[in-house]
């Protein structure tokens, strides 16, 4: 399977982020070569997410490298050392850089790690999906093959979020993130969601998910994919998370307020990702 088959499903960005760098330095740091199809993947798409799967480019230096392949490779073993010591049965495979260990190259939105099993030639490394408490699921697939099956709805794996209505790729960008807590509403959930769509349209439906415990979320892309909105409900509580480029706060606030009026509720508070108050009530 080549990168061309993936590109035919989801077009890469015109100007990818974090897609160029010295692969020799990366492989020297890791102490191993990497699969060629993954290098092609990063060159074409850079940092970003295929629907519910985020891919870690080794050239992503933002947020202290939190989303870099190199940092994820280093932190995996450190993060789970104590858990593994206490619960060795949860770890079917070693963790890289241990021999034949799992090396994380992507992550699912629900927290599952998408890894290679580093046995044999890198171009033959299979994919393993692993999550603490849920176990491991091996696939005789390369990274690109795994993504293609996921995006076409042909991947049978409970630890990976369901394929959305239509496949997409969002490149990683620095966005303002605001969480808007809402007062109770007398309207049914579907009516509140309709009010959001009517106020913020046109929108692209990016699927809905229901988590353990009854929390449910609907994901929407707004303004041609420049903004992203998630509507979340849990029992009587409900709130909105919206992400947008800097300089758009006034316009976003106006749309959110229009949506909230249609939802039959009020804004309790709106906080940015650092907990700072964004908009007056």
Residue, then its C-alpha position, 0 to 999 in steps of 0.5 A: x500500500x502506498x501513500x497515493x491510496x491514502x491521498x485519494x481518500x483524504x487530500x493532504x494540506x496545501x502547506x503541511x506543518x512539521x513535514x520536513x526535517x532530517x530523518x537521519x537525525x531522527x533515526x539516530x536519536x531513536x537508534x532505529x530506522x523508521x518505516x518508509x511509508x511513515x516517512x511518506x505520510x509525514x512528508x505529505x500531511x505533516x502534523x495533524x489528525x485523521x478524524x479521531x487519530x492524531x499522527x506524531x511527526x518527529x519534526x513537531x517542536x510545539x508545546x515542548x515537543x509534546x506531540x513529537x514522535x521522539x518525545x512520545x517514544x521517550x515518555x511511553x516507557x517512563x509514563x507506564x513504568x510504575x503501572x507495569x511493575x504493579x500490573x505486568x499482565x496489562x503489558x503483553x509487549x515490551x515498550x520501546x526502546x526495549x527489544x521488540x517493544x511498542x513504539x507509538x506513532x499515533x494516538x486515538x482520540x480516546x487515548x489508545x496508543x497506536x504503535x509499531x511492534x518493532x520486530x524485524x525490518x522497519x518496513x515490516x513492522x505491524x501496527x498494535x493498538x494498546x490502551x492501559x486496561x483494555x489490552x493490545x490489538x495487533x494488525x498485520x498492517x503498515x501505518x498507511x494501511x491502518x489509516x486507509x482501513x480506518x478512514x474507509x470504515x473497514x477497520x474492526x477495532x473497538x479501541x479506535x473511534x468509529x469512522x465519522x460521516x466523511x473522512x478528513x485531515x486537520x493539520x495541527x495549528x495553534x488555535x484559541x480554545x474556549x470552553x463555554x459552560x451553559x445553564x440548563x435548557x428546557x429543550x430536547x438535546x436534538x433541538x439544542x443541536x439544531x440551534x447550534x447548526x442554524x446559528x453557525x452554519x454551514x457546518x460539516x458533521x464530523x460524527x458523534x460519540x457516546x462515552x462510558x457514563x453517558x457523556x455524549x458529544x457532537x463534532x462540527x467543522x465550521x467556516x470551511x474547516x477553520x473553526x471546530x465546535x464540539x457540543x457535549x452533554x452529560x446528564x443535565x449538564x451541557x457545554x460547548x468547546x470551540x477552537x478558532x484562529x486568533x483574531x476571530x474571537x468577536x465573530x465567534x462570540x457573536x455566533x455562540x451567543x446566537x446559538x445559545x439563545x436558540x438553545x434556550x439557555x444562557x452562558x454561565x462562563x467562557x474560559x480559554x485553555x488557560x482558565x482565563x475568562x473570555x466573554x462577559x455573561 
